[in-house]
Amino acid sequence: MLSVESEKDLYKYLHRFESRGLKVTKFHEPDINDELTAITVEPTDKARKLCSNLPLALKECKKDF
């Protein structure tokens, strides 16, 4: 799971994937004006290269045990 800064960035990646013929699934949040909150992309080498500069999601979260 990776993260982007904003919904605008999420749409940018969505367009990149779709324009290269990759299969994607979009997730919209009905509680917040149908905002795009996540996408999934098929696991291919092409997708991996397009996502290679994105940080891991929730990396800064730590659990205290």
ChimeraX commands (.cxc) that place a marker at each C-alpha (Angstrom):
marker #1 position 0.00,0.00,0.00 radius 0.5
marker #1 position 1.43,3.34,-1.12 radius 0.5
marker #1 position 0.38,6.93,-0.54 radius 0.5
marker #1 position 0.04,10.22,-2.41 radius 0.5
marker #1 position -0.34,13.75,-1.06 radius 0.5
marker #1 position -3.76,14.60,-2.48 radius 0.5
marker #1 position -6.77,13.51,-4.49 radius 0.5
marker #1 position -5.30,15.44,-7.42 radius 0.5
marker #1 position -2.17,13.27,-7.27 radius 0.5
marker #1 position -4.33,10.15,-7.06 radius 0.5
marker #1 position -6.10,11.17,-10.27 radius 0.5
marker #1 position -2.71,11.80,-11.90 radius 0.5
marker #1 position -1.64,8.22,-11.17 radius 0.5
marker #1 position -5.03,6.87,-12.22 radius 0.5
marker #1 position -4.61,8.59,-15.59 radius 0.5
marker #1 position -1.05,7.24,-15.96 radius 0.5
marker #1 position -2.21,3.69,-15.34 radius 0.5
marker #1 position -5.26,3.88,-17.59 radius 0.5
marker #1 position -3.37,5.58,-20.44 radius 0.5
marker #1 position -0.91,2.69,-20.44 radius 0.5
marker #1 position -3.66,0.10,-20.61 radius 0.5
marker #1 position -3.34,-1.15,-17.04 radius 0.5
marker #1 position -6.42,-2.44,-15.23 radius 0.5
marker #1 position -7.43,-0.26,-12.29 radius 0.5
marker #1 position -10.20,-0.21,-9.71 radius 0.5
marker #1 position -11.33,3.11,-8.22 radius 0.5
marker #1 position -12.71,3.63,-4.72 radius 0.5
marker #1 position -14.92,6.66,-4.04 radius 0.5
marker #1 position -16.02,7.75,-0.59 radius 0.5
marker #1 position -19.77,8.52,-0.59 radius 0.5
marker #1 position -19.57,10.19,2.84 radius 0.5
marker #1 position -17.21,12.88,1.56 radius 0.5
marker #1 position -18.79,14.03,-1.70 radius 0.5
marker #1 position -17.85,10.87,-3.61 radius 0.5
marker #1 position -14.15,11.80,-3.38 radius 0.5
marker #1 position -11.65,9.39,-4.92 radius 0.5
marker #1 position -9.79,7.92,-1.94 radius 0.5
marker #1 position -7.95,4.90,-3.34 radius 0.5
marker #1 position -7.12,2.97,-6.46 radius 0.5
marker #1 position -5.73,-0.46,-7.11 radius 0.5
marker #1 position -3.71,-1.41,-10.16 radius 0.5
marker #1 position -2.90,-4.79,-11.59 radius 0.5
marker #1 position 0.49,-6.08,-10.40 radius 0.5
marker #1 position 2.76,-5.75,-13.43 radius 0.5
marker #1 position 6.32,-4.60,-14.01 radius 0.5
marker #1 position 4.91,-1.53,-15.78 radius 0.5
marker #1 position 2.79,-0.62,-12.73 radius 0.5
marker #1 position 5.74,-1.19,-10.39 radius 0.5
marker #1 position 7.88,1.23,-12.38 radius 0.5
marker #1 position 5.13,3.87,-12.41 radius 0.5
marker #1 position 4.79,3.62,-8.60 radius 0.5
marker #1 position 8.46,3.27,-7.70 radius 0.5
marker #1 position 8.80,6.79,-6.30 radius 0.5
marker #1 position 5.73,6.65,-4.01 radius 0.5
marker #1 position 6.22,6.26,-0.25 radius 0.5
marker #1 position 4.70,3.45,1.78 radius 0.5
marker #1 position 1.37,4.38,3.33 radius 0.5
marker #1 position 1.27,4.77,7.11 radius 0.5
marker #1 position 5.04,4.39,7.36 radius 0.5
marker #1 position 5.16,7.04,10.07 radius 0.5
marker #1 position 2.61,5.19,12.24 radius 0.5
marker #1 position 4.13,3.20,15.10 radius 0.5
marker #1 position 2.54,0.76,17.47 radius 0.5
marker #1 position 3.43,0.80,21.12 radius 0.5
marker #1 position 3.52,-2.65,22.66 radius 0.5
marker link #1:1,2 radius 0.2
marker link #1:2,3 radius 0.2
marker link #1:3,4 radius 0.2
marker link #1:4,5 radius 0.2
marker link #1:5,6 radius 0.2
marker link #1:6,7 radius 0.2
marker link #1:7,8 radius 0.2
marker link #1:8,9 radius 0.2
marker link #1:9,10 radius 0.2
marker link #1:10,11 radius 0.2
marker link #1:11,12 radius 0.2
marker link #1:12,13 radius 0.2
marker link #1:13,14 radius 0.2
marker link #1:14,15 radius 0.2
marker link #1:15,16 radius 0.2
marker link #1:16,17 radius 0.2
marker link #1:17,18 radius 0.2
marker link #1:18,19 radius 0.2
marker link #1:19,20 radius 0.2
marker link #1:20,21 radius 0.2
marker link #1:21,22 radius 0.2
marker link #1:22,23 radius 0.2
marker link #1:23,24 radius 0.2
marker link #1:24,25 radius 0.2
marker link #1:25,26 radius 0.2
marker link #1:26,27 radius 0.2
marker link #1:27,28 radius 0.2
marker link #1:28,29 radius 0.2
marker link #1:29,30 radius 0.2
marker link #1:30,31 radius 0.2
marker link #1:31,32 radius 0.2
marker link #1:32,33 radius 0.2
marker link #1:33,34 radius 0.2
marker link #1:34,35 radius 0.2
marker link #1:35,36 radius 0.2
marker link #1:36,37 radius 0.2
marker link #1:37,38 radius 0.2
marker link #1:38,39 radius 0.2
marker link #1:39,40 radius 0.2
marker link #1:40,41 radius 0.2
marker link #1:41,42 radius 0.2
marker link #1:42,43 radius 0.2
marker link #1:43,44 radius 0.2
marker link #1:44,45 radius 0.2
marker link #1:45,46 radius 0.2
marker link #1:46,47 radius 0.2
marker link #1:47,48 radius 0.2
marker link #1:48,49 radius 0.2
marker link #1:49,50 radius 0.2
marker link #1:50,51 radius 0.2
marker link #1:51,52 radius 0.2
marker link #1:52,53 radius 0.2
marker link #1:53,54 radius 0.2
marker link #1:54,55 radius 0.2
marker link #1:55,56 radius 0.2
marker link #1:56,57 radius 0.2
marker link #1:57,58 radius 0.2
marker link #1:58,59 radius 0.2
marker link #1:59,60 radius 0.2
marker link #1:60,61 radius 0.2
marker link #1:61,62 radius 0.2
marker link #1:62,63 radius 0.2
marker link #1:63,64 radius 0.2
marker link #1:64,65 radius 0.2
view
